[in-house]
Amino acid sequence: MKNGWLLFVLIFFLMGCSSEESPAITKKDVVSEEPSSKPELIENETKENNEQQIEMLLEFNLPSEQVTINLEEVDILKEYLSGVSDTQQQISNMKLTPINLQLNETLYLLQFSCYNDNCSYLLLDQNEDGRSFLVSDLSKLLKFSLSEENNKLLMIFRRVSIVNETLIQKDNLVVMDIDSWVKLPYSSSTGEKFTNNYQTPILDAIWNEDDSITVTVPNVDSPTEENLMEWYNSSEKSTKEQLLSIEEIN
């Protein structure tokens, strides 16, 4: 649990920094190399102002590409790895998932700092000077989906608890604006309040267009633990849909 709590200390490092000489994230297309299940920590020697410098790089070999993250340019990762005692083990447990956009632009979702299947998730952008955003911690990714225009990204994260021997899953919906690199707020369009932030299970979420999402949730009056336990233990498990309108940030 120590590694998970460490992330709360690093909230102030959400946005990765970058330098002009060394990009934060580089991508190289590969064909013949076998993908590796574990990332590697690489020391790369560079010269700056006639002085030898050592760059610490994380290298991920994916099925069709090799992705390298410069730790000096992504503060939250650098601070996290410098604060753990089992650095190599933590790196081995990391997982990088590409989110392919149009025009060859690529986002990546990095899973790290895992404890009992609950992890932290860092959204990385190989463009725009290697932006990064900590989208969730102490949770498990269920789903991500791009909007029709490829300019927004929805993600569902889950936390699990046991109440009176009943396994209860509670989820959180996160919507990111890829262009402005901010979390977007949303509100229910059906008049019924949508309870988010790990208060209720979100069984599915789909884009309608770029400005609204339909979520499927348990059909209960309110997502209290008593109501959710009754719903989980029922044979019917009826559901309902709610329409959420995305609120743009000016």
N, C-alpha and C positions, 0 to 999 in steps of 0.2 A: 504494500500500500504506500510505502515511502516514495516510490517513483511517481505515483499518481499525484500525491499531495505536492510534490515538487513543482508540478505544473502551475499550481495556484500562485506560487511565488513568482512565476515567470510571466504572468499576464501582461506586465508592462512591456514585454518584448514581443508582442504579437506581430508586428510588422517587421519583415526582414529588411535589412539594409543591403546596399550594393555598392560596388565600386566600378569605375569605368574600365579599369584594366582587367578585372576578373568577373565574368558574369556569375550570378548566383547559381543558375541552372543551365546546363548545356545538354543537348540531345544529339545523339549520333545514330543514324539508321544502321542496323546490322542485319545480316541475312544468315551467315553460316554459323555464327556463334550460338552455342547452346545457352538458353536462359539459365541463370543461377537463382536458386531459391533464397540465397542469403546475400545481402549487400556487403560490400567491402570498404574498409577504411584505408585510404591511400594517402601517403605523404608525397606531395608534389613540390619539387624545388623550383623556385622562381628567383629572378634577380630584379631588385628595385633599388634605384640610386646606387648601383654598383655594390649592393649588399645582398647576400643570399637570404631568401625568405622561404619558409616552409608553409605551404598551404595544406590544410587538412580537407580531404575530399571524401564524400560518400558516393560510391559507385554502385548503381543498380543495373543488372543485366536482365532486361525484359525480353519477351519473345521476339520482338522485331526492332528493338532499340536499346541503346545504352544511355542511361541518364546519370549525369554527375552533378552532385550538389556541393557547392563550395561552402563549407561550414562558416568561413569567415564572413560570408555575405548573408547568412540566415541566422540572426542573433538567437532566436528562441531555441534552435537546435544546438547551437554552440554552447549556450548557457546550460541547457539540459544535460548534454553529454559531459560537460565539465563538472557537473554536480553529482554524478552517479559513480559508484565504486566499480560496478561491473560493466564498464563501457562496451567491451566487445560483445557481451551477451545481449545488451540492450540494442546494439546495432543489428545483431543477427535476427532479432525478433521484429525488426521493422519491415513494413510492407508498403510498396509504392504502386498505386493504381493510376494508370493514365485515364484522363477524361478528354476524349478527342473532340475538338471543335472544327469548324470549317476553316478554310484557308491555312491549314497546317498549324494552326495555333493549338497548343496543348497545355492543359492544366493537369496537375498531379495531386492526388490525395495521399498523403503520407500518414500511415498508421504507426504510432510509436508509444513508448511508455505504457506498456500493457500490464495489467494485473487482473488475474482471474477472468480473462476474455474481455475486460473493459480497458479501452485504450484512449489515447488522445489522437486527434486528427488535425493535421496541418494542411491547408490548401495552398498549393504552390503554383506559381505562374512563371513559365519560362520566358515570357515576354515582360515588358514594362519593368525592366531592371530587377526581375526576380522577386515579385511581390509574394508575401506569405500572409496567411491568416489562420489563427487557431480557431477552428469552427466548433470543436467539441472536445470534452475530456471526460474520462471515467465513464465511457459508454461504448456501445458496439454499433458499427454502421450497418444499417439494414438495406438502404437503397439510396441511389443518387440518380437524378434525371435532369437533362438539359431542356430548357424551353425550346419552342419551335424556332425562334430566332437565334438560338445559341447565345443569348446574352444574359440568361439567368440560370441558376442551378439550385435545385431543391435537394435536400439531404434529410434522411430520417435516421436518428440515433436512438438507441434503446438502453435502458437500465432495467435490471431485474431484481426483484426482492421477493422474499418469502414471508407471507402473512398467514399465521395459523395453518401452516403446512400447505398453503396454496401459493403456487408460483404466479406472481403478478408482474406483468411486463408494462412498463411505462415509457413513452417515447417523446421525442422532441423533434419538431420540424424546423429546419433552418433553410432560409432562402437567401442566396447571395446574388448580388448584381455584379456580374463579371467585369463590366466596363468601369464602374465607379469603385469596385472592390469594397463594398459595404454589405452588411446584413440588411435585408429589407423587412420592414414590418408588414403585417397583413391583418385583416379583420374579417369576421364572418359576414357574408352577404345574405344569409338566410334569417337573420334576426336572432339566431340561437348562438350563445357565446361558445367560442372554440377554446377549449382548455388545453394549453400547450405546456412546454417546459417540464416534461416528465411527470405529467399528472394523469395521463390516460394512454392506452394503447392507440397507435395509429396503424391501422391494418393496411392501408394503402394511401398513396397520394399521386395524383396524375395532373399534368398540365392540361388546361383547356385551350388557352392561347398563352400569350406572354403576360397577361395581366390577372390571371386567376388560376386557382388550383382546387380540385375536388379531393377531399380527404374522406376516407372511410374509417369510422370509429365505432366502438360498441354502442348499442342502442340502450343507454341508461339515462336516467333523469339527470344525474350529475355523477362525475367520476370519483365518488368517495371509495375508500377501501372496501367498505361493506358492499356497495353496489357492484364494484369490480369483482370481488370474490364471488358474489352470487352469479355474475355473468360468466366468469371462468368455469364455475362448477355446473352451469346449465348445459343441457344437451343441444339446445337450439342456437345459442350465441348469436342472436339477431344483431344486425348492424344498421347503421344509418350513414348518409352522406351529408357533408357540409361543404358549401362553396365558400372559398376564401378569396378575397380580393387583395391583390398586391398593392401596397402603397408606395409610390415613388418618392424618393428623397431628392429634393432640389439642392 
